Amino acid sequence: MTIQVAVASVDGLAVNQHFGRAERFLIYRIGEDGRTELAEDRPVRRACGNGDHETEALAAAAAALADCRFALVARIGPAAEKALAKRGVLAFETAGPVESALGKLAAHLSRSRSRTAPASPDSSALVNPIPLQFNPTTTKE
């Protein structure tokens, strides 16, 4: 089964964008073999500005990522995190190269598949449900 991952990136090279400030997300696919491929560059309406978020724009950004299982972001606020979780998307705060973060996520998914069938996302689990060894630079535990 292929899993889609939304990545918040300013430059396309690093996970370095706050969820609410993102005007686009790079959508990657991770195959069962662990290979990753860029599927699309998806524009969204920026949800935050000057420290405030626009509820409608936040919901629209989360809805735009509803076909993804995970979102990799530099930072995410609690309202955005909950909006994503409500749609079955688990958010992870991380930083560093996109390929490295995706590789670690793919490795974790591979280990999970070998132990049991992957569980569906739990909407009550929010930031960082993957063990800490996944996160290149965890900001929350």
C-alpha atoms as a printed R data frame, in Angstrom:
    type eleno elety resid chain resno       x      y      z
1   ATOM     1    CA   MET     A     1   0.000  0.000  0.000
2   ATOM     2    CA   THR     A     2   1.308  3.435 -0.926
3   ATOM     3    CA   ILE     A     3   1.186  6.136  1.737
4   ATOM     4    CA   GLN     A     4   1.114  9.834  0.985
5   ATOM     5    CA   VAL     A     5   3.065 12.345  3.057
6   ATOM     6    CA   ALA     A     6   2.683 16.133  2.970
7   ATOM     7    CA   VAL     A     7   5.910 18.062  3.501
8   ATOM     8    CA   ALA     A     8   6.068 21.755  4.404
9   ATOM     9    CA   SER     A     9   9.141 23.166  2.681
10  ATOM    10    CA   VAL     A    10  10.150 26.627  1.552
11  ATOM    11    CA   ASP     A    11  12.868 25.393 -0.809
12  ATOM    12    CA   GLY     A    12  11.878 21.810 -1.636
13  ATOM    13    CA   LEU     A    13  15.054 20.514  0.000
14  ATOM    14    CA   ALA     A    14  14.393 20.740  3.729
15  ATOM    15    CA   VAL     A    15  11.447 20.390  6.078
16  ATOM    16    CA   ASN     A    16  11.572 24.044  7.092
17  ATOM    17    CA   GLN     A    17   8.109 25.580  6.978
18  ATOM    18    CA   HIS     A    18   5.520 26.173  9.704
19  ATOM    19    CA   PHE     A    19   2.214 24.484  8.809
20  ATOM    20    CA   GLY     A    20   0.186 27.681  9.028
21  ATOM    21    CA   ARG     A    21   2.615 29.703  6.942
22  ATOM    22    CA   ALA     A    22   2.844 27.170  4.137
23  ATOM    23    CA   GLU     A    23   1.460 28.225  0.781
24  ATOM    24    CA   ARG     A    24   2.203 24.817 -0.686
25  ATOM    25    CA   PHE     A    25   2.955 21.269  0.404
26  ATOM    26    CA   LEU     A    26   5.103 18.773 -1.415
27  ATOM    27    CA   ILE     A    27   3.181 15.510 -1.591
28  ATOM    28    CA   TYR     A    28   5.370 12.415 -1.531
29  ATOM    29    CA   ARG     A    29   4.410  8.792 -1.930
30  ATOM    30    CA   ILE     A    30   6.133  6.064  0.046
31  ATOM    31    CA   GLY     A    31   5.714  2.609 -1.474
32  ATOM    32    CA   GLU     A    32   5.759 -0.699  0.360
33  ATOM    33    CA   ASP     A    33   9.358 -1.109 -0.795
34  ATOM    34    CA   GLY     A    34  10.288  2.124  1.039
35  ATOM    35    CA   ARG     A    35  10.903  4.105 -2.126
36  ATOM    36    CA   THR     A    36   9.784  7.704 -2.106
37  ATOM    37    CA   GLU     A    37   8.679  9.821 -5.016
38  ATOM    38    CA   LEU     A    38   7.458 13.374 -5.329
39  ATOM    39    CA   ALA     A    39   3.870 13.138 -6.537
40  ATOM    40    CA   GLU     A    40   2.882 16.810 -6.640
41  ATOM    41    CA   ASP     A    41   3.418 20.340 -5.452
42  ATOM    42    CA   ARG     A    42   0.045 21.216 -3.905
43  ATOM    43    CA   PRO     A    43  -0.873 24.883 -3.320
44  ATOM    44    CA   VAL     A    44  -2.904 25.835 -0.232
45  ATOM    45    CA   ARG     A    45  -4.145 29.102  1.188
46  ATOM    46    CA   ARG     A    46  -1.851 30.355  3.935
47  ATOM    47    CA   ALA     A    47  -3.658 29.850  7.252
48  ATOM    48    CA   CYS     A    48  -1.580 32.026  9.598
49  ATOM    49    CA   GLY     A    49  -0.266 35.527  9.637
50  ATOM    50    CA   ASN     A    50   0.989 37.836 12.375
51  ATOM    51    CA   GLY     A    51   0.588 35.172 15.046
52  ATOM    52    CA   ASP     A    52  -3.106 34.540 14.363
53  ATOM    53    CA   HIS     A    53  -4.721 31.837 12.305
54  ATOM    54    CA   GLU     A    54  -7.763 32.119 10.132
55  ATOM    55    CA   THR     A    55 -10.074 29.246 11.121
56  ATOM    56    CA   GLU     A    56 -11.533 28.817  7.629
57  ATOM    57    CA   ALA     A    57  -8.103 28.809  5.949
58  ATOM    58    CA   LEU     A    58  -6.755 26.368  8.553
59  ATOM    59    CA   ALA     A    59  -9.628 23.960  7.917
60  ATOM    60    CA   ALA     A    60  -9.158 24.326  4.151
61  ATOM    61    CA   ALA     A    61  -5.422 23.572  4.394
62  ATOM    62    CA   ALA     A    62  -6.106 20.484  6.529
63  ATOM    63    CA   ALA     A    63  -8.830 19.342  4.132
64  ATOM    64    CA   ALA     A    64  -6.425 19.752  1.201
65  ATOM    65    CA   LEU     A    65  -4.133 17.194  2.880
66  ATOM    66    CA   ALA     A    66  -6.849 14.687  3.840
67  ATOM    67    CA   ASP     A    67  -5.529 12.152  1.315
68  ATOM    68    CA   CYS     A    68  -2.189 12.062  3.170
69  ATOM    69    CA   ARG     A    69  -1.422  9.879  6.168
70  ATOM    70    CA   PHE     A    70   1.346 12.099  7.603
71  ATOM    71    CA   ALA     A    71   2.457 15.735  7.516
72  ATOM    72    CA   LEU     A    72   6.086 16.685  8.142
73  ATOM    73    CA   VAL     A    73   6.417 20.298  9.264
74  ATOM    74    CA   ALA     A    74   8.957 22.517 11.018
75  ATOM    75    CA   ARG     A    75   6.310 23.727 13.484
76  ATOM    76    CA   ILE     A    76   2.578 23.276 13.987
77  ATOM    77    CA   GLY     A    77   0.127 24.831 16.408
78  ATOM    78    CA   PRO     A    78  -2.476 22.882 18.365
79  ATOM    79    CA   ALA     A    79  -5.441 24.043 16.246
80  ATOM    80    CA   ALA     A    80  -3.763 22.920 13.008
81  ATOM    81    CA   GLU     A    81  -2.639 19.677 14.604
82  ATOM    82    CA   LYS     A    82  -6.205 18.899 15.670
83  ATOM    83    CA   ALA     A    83  -7.611 19.877 12.261
84  ATOM    84    CA   LEU     A    84  -5.231 17.406 10.590
85  ATOM    85    CA   ALA     A    85  -5.857 14.650 13.154
86  ATOM    86    CA   LYS     A    86  -9.603 15.034 12.610
87  ATOM    87    CA   ARG     A    87  -8.947 14.060  8.985
88  ATOM    88    CA   GLY     A    88  -6.673 11.136  9.893
89  ATOM    89    CA   VAL     A    89  -3.408 12.967  9.168
90  ATOM    90    CA   LEU     A    90  -0.689 12.698 11.817
91  ATOM    91    CA   ALA     A    91   1.609 15.702 12.117
92  ATOM    92    CA   PHE     A    92   5.306 15.533 12.990
93  ATOM    93    CA   GLU     A    93   7.524 18.456 13.836
94  ATOM    94    CA   THR     A    94  10.946 17.852 12.378
95  ATOM    95    CA   ALA     A    95  13.725 19.698 10.591
96  ATOM    96    CA   GLY     A    96  16.401 18.809  8.104
97  ATOM    97    CA   PRO     A    97  16.584 17.365  4.617
98  ATOM    98    CA   VAL     A    98  13.294 16.139  3.148
99  ATOM    99    CA   GLU     A    99  14.889 12.920  1.880
100 ATOM   100    CA   SER     A   100  16.295 12.116  5.324
101 ATOM   101    CA   ALA     A   101  12.954 12.667  7.072
102 ATOM   102    CA   LEU     A   102  11.110 10.615  4.456
103 ATOM   103    CA   GLY     A   103  13.723  7.844  4.690
104 ATOM   104    CA   LYS     A   104  13.310  7.643  8.454
105 ATOM   105    CA   LEU     A   105   9.540  7.579  8.134
106 ATOM   106    CA   ALA     A   106   9.753  4.853  5.460
107 ATOM   107    CA   ALA     A   107  12.064  2.791  7.685
108 ATOM   108    CA   HIS     A   108   9.663  3.117 10.596
109 ATOM   109    CA   LEU     A   109   6.725  2.105  8.416
110 ATOM   110    CA   SER     A   110   8.672 -0.895  7.146
111 ATOM   111    CA   ARG     A   111   9.437 -2.028 10.700
112 ATOM   112    CA   SER     A   112   5.794 -1.538 11.658
113 ATOM   113    CA   ARG     A   113   4.598 -3.597  8.694
114 ATOM   114    CA   SER     A   114   6.940 -6.437  9.558
115 ATOM   115    CA   ARG     A   115   5.552 -6.614 13.119
116 ATOM   116    CA   THR     A   116   1.846 -6.075 12.443
117 ATOM   117    CA   ALA     A   117  -0.509 -4.522  9.977
118 ATOM   118    CA   PRO     A   118  -0.344 -0.733 10.322
119 ATOM   119    CA   ALA     A   119  -3.110  0.635 12.485
120 ATOM   120    CA   SER     A   120  -5.307  3.364 11.157
121 ATOM   121    CA   PRO     A   121  -4.402  6.795 12.477
122 ATOM   122    CA   ASP     A   122  -5.840  7.565 15.909
123 ATOM   123    CA   SER     A   123  -7.317 11.045 15.918
124 ATOM   124    CA   SER     A   124  -6.401 11.434 19.585
125 ATOM   125    CA   ALA     A   125  -2.695 10.896 18.839
126 ATOM   126    CA   LEU     A   126  -1.215 14.183 17.767
127 ATOM   127    CA   VAL     A   127   2.381 15.352 17.444
128 ATOM   128    CA   ASN     A   128   5.136 12.744 17.350
129 ATOM   129    CA   PRO     A   129   3.337  9.400 17.656
130 ATOM   130    CA   ILE     A   130   6.336  7.747 15.950
131 ATOM   131    CA   PRO     A   131   9.131  6.738 18.351
132 ATOM   132    CA   LEU     A   132  11.767  9.405 18.944
133 ATOM   133    CA   GLN     A   133  14.411  7.612 16.871
134 ATOM   134    CA   PHE     A   134  12.348  8.593 13.810
135 ATOM   135    CA   ASN     A   135  12.520 12.313 14.459
136 ATOM   136    CA   PRO     A   136  15.760 13.920 13.238
137 ATOM   137    CA   THR     A   137  15.293 16.863 15.609
138 ATOM   138    CA   THR     A   138  12.250 16.355 17.761
139 ATOM   139    CA   THR     A   139  10.773 19.507 19.237
140 ATOM   140    CA   LYS     A   140   7.971 17.848 21.220
141 ATOM   141    CA   GLU     A   141   7.723 14.498 22.940
